[in-house]
Amino acid sequence: PYTFDATGAFLGGCEEGGEFHKLLAQAGALQHLRFLKVETARNIYPDFSLDLHLSGGFEEYIRGVRELFPEEQRGLEDYFALIRKIGEEINRFEGLTWWHTILFPFFFWHLIRYQRVSLGQILDRYFQGDGIKRVLSTLPAHLPPSRLSLFFTAVLISKVLAHGVWYPHGGMETLSQALETAFREAGGELRLKTEVERIEVQDGAVQGVYTRGGDFLQAQRVVAAINIRRALMELVPEAYRERFFKVVNRLEYSLSTCLVYMGVEMDVDRSALPYFTYIGPEDAQAEYEQLSRGEMPDDPTMIITIPTLLDPSLAPPGHQ
């Protein structure tokens, strides 16, 4: 049998002491998981390619970019210095004390100054060439730089990618399986195929949820990991919807992704094709605008992953 991933290509923060590592330990799920290090990845653009050596974390990534764009050395130093500063302030913010609050502008100057700045604005400030802008904007996400928050980029680099990326042995579904096991071990009850009809709220406080079958499940907190419009405009009582209307109405749906799963009988040369390959467009902004109009580009952005290069147990012997 083949094991396919529903979503996700890699995880960050899985090293000892990493953000995700700590969360899984606190949830009791870490003991049920084993992570495999992703050593290399490849970014392919219309006019050049970049092989990323990820085992050394973000610092090794920086070295690879510097080698490819030696003429952008000064801009790279300033750009990564800014990213590090924002990352440091974000980490400091998590341990906010009363004296940090009093002297907030002093301790969090970069957070204040760059809170509404896009990644595209910063890339235009520090770099001249389009190639390096493409490389640095495809690191955190597959959106044009104008649509990416600088904060989002800094958080992703400082908390997720700083020490390399990982893949769970057994496939991405082992994450949900580990969390389910830990949840049951802690006395939790899991109900599958149970649709929630309404979130019950009284006097401004959540009371629980009503299911489609008529059951009432009491709870002090409700986490709705579904479409936010449905959660806030359909499931909460009508009397409370107005307070969310303006916020929800301003939200814009992200673009969808088409996934193609293939199980093939073949040998793959690890040196020729890594686990993760990104094939990017010539102009990410133009592609985004075209997709937003409902048009399909001739050569859309593509990601190819081959999980069996990391974990052969995901397919029969000799298969990928």
PyMOL commands that set and color helices and strands:
alter all, ss='L'
color gray80, all
select helices_A, chain A and resi 19-27+30-32+58-68+70-94+98-102+104-107+109-113+119-126+130-137+145-147+150-161+173-185+228-235+238-250+284-292+307-309+312-314
alter helices_A, ss='H'
color red, helices_A
select strands_A, chain A and resi 11-12+35-37+40-44+49-53+165-168+196-202+205-211+216-218+276-279+302-305
alter strands_A, ss='S'
color yellow, strands_A
deselect
rebuild
show_as cartoon
